[in-house]
Amino acid sequence: MKFSVLTIVGHAPHPLTGELPPAADRLNEVVELGVEAERLGFDAYAVGERHAGAFLSSSPTVLLGALAARTSRIRLLTGVTVVAILDPVRVAEDYATLDQLSRGRIELVIGKGAEAGHFDLFGLDEERQWEYQAEKYELLRRLWREEHLDWEGLFRPPLKNVTTVPRPYAGPPRVWHGSATSLNSPELAARHGDPLFTANAIQPREAYARLIGHYREKFEEYGHDPARAHVAAGSGGLYIADTTERAVRDFKEQYESRVRQAFKPHLVGKAGYNTPFTTIEEAVESGPQLIGSPQRIIDKILGYHEVYQHDLQSLTVDAFGLSLPEQREQLQRFAEEIAPVIRREAPSGLWAAPEPEAGPDRDVTPEPGAAPRP
């Protein structure tokens, strides 16, 4: 299995002290944690995109540019790029630029976003969010694969003889589809032969297993090789202690205070917004959160792997008010005490060698001097 670190750059008051760091400090923390993730041998580092709520991730391209300059090996992902509200021409330009700067280390995770407020912010009709998602993603694919493109759709002016620049570094970056509650994202991913990134953050395991099962079924129905149906899974937060009992004792107040702080009363009953695991004991026992001893966390990840057969596990260490030194300590413990066991027990071929892309419209010819994209 491969491992990624995700931040959505939360910027809420500390759940216990109420302290709120300056925005500049919080953004710098994100970059420093990415540098640390590379040093510790993590495979990827992902930055989310939010345009509403207590977050500082409205411009992930800027943060990823800073990370590209400070790192040399680690893959740089988004989590997610909210394609439904963006102009695909701008997305193609921005991320191809990042792809060039990082020499082919960029991959996108796209989605319609977890904050409903961004549709109003961009003057869009939330009722049409899945139509936006499908059309805009399909245009993005073509912009990265074709030159002198003519295109016409519903949600932006037509294009005539368009070639976006720069071109991607070595063929189109891999695009994952973020999936949390709806069958629409697994369907879109399967249709195009793309990988799926299940949120695995709030709901019970069975809810995400249903989405992954639909994805794998449709992937084959659309004629793609099942061996290329890569799946990634998130987690609702990481906290490692020597024993699970100590983790519960030390992290209980912090975890439960943050859950109360993040509660959205206007979205009660709507899947994917409020966690049912409101106590730390529930989270340890049945939630996606990785809280406990190293062995408890190993068992939970392998338990998810039995169901999901996922290739990539995402971790989050900055969701519950841990300081930067504490976040670094958590990542180091994971890298030293947990990751080697999981890699041995659940090996993955993801990112091990170049994979041919399927479909007649895919142009993956590298630019002169560029290596094939792994």
C-alpha positions in Angstrom: 0.0 0.0 0.0 1.0 3.6 -0.6 0.5 6.5 1.8 -0.6 10.1 1.4 -1.0 12.9 3.9 -4.0 15.2 3.3 -4.7 18.7 4.6 -7.8 20.7 3.9 -6.1 23.6 5.8 -8.7 24.0 8.5 -8.5 27.3 10.3 -10.9 27.0 13.2 -10.1 28.0 16.9 -8.3 25.3 18.8 -11.0 22.9 20.2 -9.7 23.3 23.8 -7.9 26.7 24.1 -9.8 28.7 21.5 -6.6 30.0 20.0 -6.5 30.8 16.3 -3.1 31.0 14.6 -2.4 33.8 12.1 -3.3 32.7 8.5 0.4 33.1 7.5 1.5 30.7 10.2 -1.1 28.2 9.3 -0.2 28.2 5.6 3.5 27.9 6.4 2.7 24.9 8.6 1.1 23.2 5.6 4.2 23.6 3.6 6.5 22.5 6.4 4.4 19.4 7.0 4.7 18.5 3.3 8.5 18.8 3.4 8.4 16.5 6.5 6.2 14.0 4.8 8.7 13.7 2.0 11.6 13.3 4.4 9.7 10.4 6.2 9.1 8.5 3.0 5.4 9.2 2.4 4.4 8.7 -1.2 2.1 11.7 -1.7 0.9 14.9 0.0 -2.5 16.4 -0.8 -4.0 19.8 -0.4 -7.8 20.3 -0.4 -9.9 23.1 -1.9 -12.6 24.8 0.1 -14.3 28.2 -0.6 -16.6 28.3 2.4 -16.2 27.6 6.1 -13.2 27.8 8.4 -10.5 26.8 5.9 -7.6 28.5 4.1 -7.5 26.2 1.1 -9.3 28.3 -1.5 -6.0 28.4 -3.6 -4.5 25.0 -3.6 -2.4 25.7 -6.7 -0.5 28.3 -4.7 0.2 26.0 -1.9 1.2 23.2 -4.3 3.5 25.5 -6.1 5.3 26.3 -2.8 5.5 22.5 -2.1 6.8 21.8 -5.6 9.7 24.3 -4.8 10.5 22.7 -1.5 10.3 19.0 -2.5 11.7 16.8 -5.2 10.2 13.3 -4.9 6.8 13.2 -3.2 3.7 13.2 -5.4 1.6 16.3 -5.0 -2.2 15.7 -5.0 -5.3 17.7 -4.6 -8.1 16.7 -2.3 -10.3 17.7 -4.0 -10.2 20.1 -7.0 -13.7 21.4 -7.1 -14.1 21.1 -10.9 -17.9 21.7 -10.7 -17.4 25.4 -9.9 -14.2 26.1 -11.9 -13.4 26.9 -15.5 -11.8 23.9 -17.1 -9.5 26.1 -19.2 -8.1 27.7 -16.0 -7.8 24.3 -14.3 -5.9 22.9 -17.3 -3.5 25.8 -17.4 -2.9 26.0 -13.6 -2.3 22.3 -13.0 -0.2 21.8 -16.2 2.0 24.7 -14.9 2.3 22.9 -11.6 3.0 19.6 -13.4 5.9 21.3 -15.3 7.3 22.9 -12.1 7.2 19.6 -10.2 8.4 17.6 -13.3 5.4 15.3 -13.5 4.5 14.9 -9.8 1.0 16.4 -9.9 -2.2 14.3 -9.7 -5.7 15.6 -9.3 -8.5 14.3 -7.1 -11.6 16.0 -8.4 -15.1 16.3 -6.8 -18.1 18.6 -6.6 -16.9 19.7 -3.1 -18.1 19.1 0.5 -19.2 22.7 1.2 -22.6 23.5 -0.4 -22.0 27.3 0.0 -19.5 27.5 -2.8 -22.1 27.2 -5.5 -23.8 30.4 -4.4 -20.4 32.1 -4.1 -19.7 31.4 -7.8 -23.2 32.1 -9.0 -24.0 28.5 -9.8 -27.1 26.4 -9.3 -26.4 23.7 -6.7 -29.2 21.6 -8.3 -27.0 21.1 -11.4 -23.8 20.2 -9.6 -23.5 16.8 -11.2 -24.1 18.2 -14.6 -21.3 20.7 -14.0 -19.0 18.0 -12.8 -19.5 15.7 -15.8 -19.2 18.3 -18.5 -16.4 20.3 -17.0 -14.3 17.2 -16.3 -14.8 15.9 -19.8 -13.7 19.2 -21.2 -10.6 19.2 -18.9 -9.7 15.7 -20.3 -9.9 16.9 -23.8 -7.9 20.1 -23.1 -5.0 17.9 -21.8 -5.2 15.4 -24.7 -5.9 17.5 -27.7 -4.6 20.6 -29.5 -6.5 23.0 -31.7 -9.7 21.9 -29.8 -13.2 22.9 -31.0 -15.7 22.4 -28.2 -19.3 23.4 -27.3 -21.2 22.7 -24.1 -23.9 24.1 -21.7 -21.9 25.8 -19.0 -19.2 28.0 -20.7 -18.8 29.8 -24.0 -17.7 27.5 -27.0 -14.0 27.0 -27.8 -12.5 27.3 -31.2 -9.1 26.1 -32.2 -7.8 26.2 -28.5 -4.6 24.7 -27.3 -3.9 25.4 -23.6 -0.4 26.1 -22.5 1.7 24.9 -21.0 1.1 21.3 -21.9 1.4 18.7 -19.1 4.9 17.5 -18.4 4.7 13.9 -19.7 1.1 13.3 -20.7 -2.1 14.1 -18.8 -1.8 13.9 -15.1 -3.7 11.0 -13.4 -7.1 12.2 -12.2 -8.8 10.5 -9.2 -12.5 11.0 -8.5 -13.4 11.9 -4.9 -16.4 9.9 -3.7 -18.3 10.5 -0.4 -22.0 9.9 -0.7 -23.3 9.6 -4.2 -23.0 7.0 -7.0 -22.3 9.8 -9.5 -18.6 10.1 -8.8 -17.9 6.3 -9.0 -20.0 6.2 -12.2 -18.0 9.1 -13.8 -14.7 7.5 -12.7 -15.6 4.1 -14.1 -16.8 5.5 -17.4 -13.4 7.1 -18.1 -11.3 4.3 -16.6 -10.0 6.6 -13.8 -9.2 5.7 -10.2 -11.6 6.3 -7.3 -10.7 8.1 -4.0 -13.3 7.3 -1.3 -13.5 9.9 1.5 -13.8 7.2 4.2 -14.0 10.1 6.7 -17.3 10.3 8.4 -19.7 7.5 7.5 -19.6 3.8 8.5 -17.6 1.4 6.4 -20.6 0.0 4.6 -21.5 3.3 3.0 -18.2 3.6 1.3 -18.0 -0.1 0.4 -21.3 0.4 -1.6 -19.7 3.2 -3.6 -16.5 1.2 -4.3 -18.5 -1.9 -5.2 -20.5 0.2 -7.7 -17.3 1.6 -9.1 -15.7 -1.8 -9.7 -18.8 -3.2 -11.3 -19.2 -0.3 -13.7 -15.4 -0.2 -14.4 -15.6 -3.6 -16.0 -19.0 -2.9 -17.7 -17.3 0.0 -19.5 -14.7 -2.3 -20.8 -11.7 -1.4 -18.7 -9.1 -3.8 -17.3 -10.1 -4.5 -13.6 -6.4 -4.5 -12.7 -6.4 -0.7 -13.3 -9.3 0.0 -11.0 -7.2 1.7 -8.4 -8.9 2.8 -5.1 -7.7 5.2 -2.4 -9.3 5.7 1.0 -9.2 8.6 3.4 -9.4 8.5 7.2 -11.0 10.8 9.7 -7.8 11.7 11.6 -4.7 10.0 13.0 -3.6 9.8 16.7 -1.1 7.2 17.8 -0.2 6.4 21.4 1.6 3.5 23.0 -1.7 1.9 23.9 -5.3 2.4 22.7 -6.4 3.2 26.3 -3.8 6.0 26.5 -4.9 7.3 23.1 -8.5 7.4 24.2 -7.5 9.1 27.5 -5.1 11.7 25.9 -7.2 12.5 22.8 -10.7 12.3 24.1 -11.4 15.9 24.9 -9.7 17.2 21.8 -11.5 14.8 19.5 -15.0 15.3 21.0 -14.6 19.1 21.3 -13.7 19.3 17.6 -16.7 17.1 16.6 -19.0 19.5 18.5 -17.3 22.5 16.9 -17.7 21.1 13.4 -21.4 20.0 13.9 -23.7 21.5 11.2 -27.2 21.5 12.5 -28.7 22.7 9.1 -27.3 19.5 7.5 -28.6 17.0 10.0 -29.7 13.9 8.2 -27.7 14.6 5.1 -25.1 12.0 4.5 -21.4 13.0 4.6 -21.6 16.2 6.8 -21.9 15.2 10.4 -20.1 12.2 11.8 -22.2 9.6 13.8 -19.1 8.8 15.8 -19.4 11.6 18.3 -17.4 10.0 21.1 -13.8 8.8 20.8 -14.8 5.3 21.9 -17.2 5.1 19.0 -14.6 6.4 16.6 -12.0 3.9 17.8 -14.4 1.0 17.6 -16.3 1.7 14.4 -15.3 5.0 12.8 -12.7 5.6 10.0 -10.5 7.5 12.4 -7.1 5.9 13.0 -6.8 6.3 16.8 -5.1 3.9 19.1 -1.9 1.9 19.4 0.1 1.1 16.4 -1.3 -2.5 16.3 -4.9 -1.2 16.6 -4.3 1.1 13.6 -2.6 -1.6 11.6 -5.6 -3.9 12.2 -8.1 -1.1 11.2 -6.3 -0.3 8.0 -6.0 -3.9 7.0 -9.6 -4.4 7.9 -10.5 -1.6 5.5 -8.3 -3.2 2.9 -10.1 -6.5 3.1 -13.3 -4.6 2.1 -12.0 -1.9 -0.2 -8.9 -3.5 -1.7 -7.4 0.0 -1.8 -3.9 0.9 -3.1 -3.5 4.2 -1.3 -4.3 5.2 2.3 -4.7 8.9 3.1 -3.9 10.3 6.6 -4.8 13.6 8.3 -2.9 14.9 11.3 -4.0 18.5 11.5 -7.8 18.2 12.0 -8.0 18.2 15.8 -5.7 21.0 16.9 -2.3 19.2 17.2 0.7 21.5 17.0 3.2 21.2 14.2 5.7 19.3 16.4 2.9 16.9 17.4 1.9 16.5 13.8 5.5 15.6 12.9 5.7 13.1 15.7 2.5 11.4 14.6 3.7 11.1 11.0 7.1 9.8 12.2 5.5 7.1 14.4 3.2 6.1 11.5 6.2 5.9 9.1 8.3 3.9 11.5 5.8 1.7 13.3 2.8 1.2 11.0 3.7 1.8 7.3 6.3 -1.0 7.0 3.8 -3.6 8.2 1.0 -2.4 6.0 3.3 -2.2 2.9 4.4 -5.8 3.6 0.9 -7.2 4.2 -0.9 -5.2 1.4 1.6 -4.5 -1.4 0.4 -2.3 -4.3 1.6 -1.7 -7.8 0.3 1.9 -7.8 3.1 4.3 -9.0 5.5 1.3 -9.5 5.6 1.5 -13.3 4.0 3.4 -16.2 0.4 2.3 -17.0 -1.0 2.7 -20.5 -4.1 4.8 -20.6 -7.2 3.4 -22.3 -9.3 5.0 -24.9 -8.7 6.5 -28.4 -8.8 10.1 -27.2 -5.8 9.7 -24.8 -2.7 11.3 -26.1 0.1 10.5 -23.6 3.1 11.3 -25.8 5.7 13.0 -23.5 7.2 16.3 -24.4 10.8 16.0 -25.7 13.1 15.0 -22.9 10.3 14.1 -20.5 10.1 10.7 -18.8 6.9 8.7 -19.1 4.5 9.4 -16.3 4.5 6.7 -13.6 
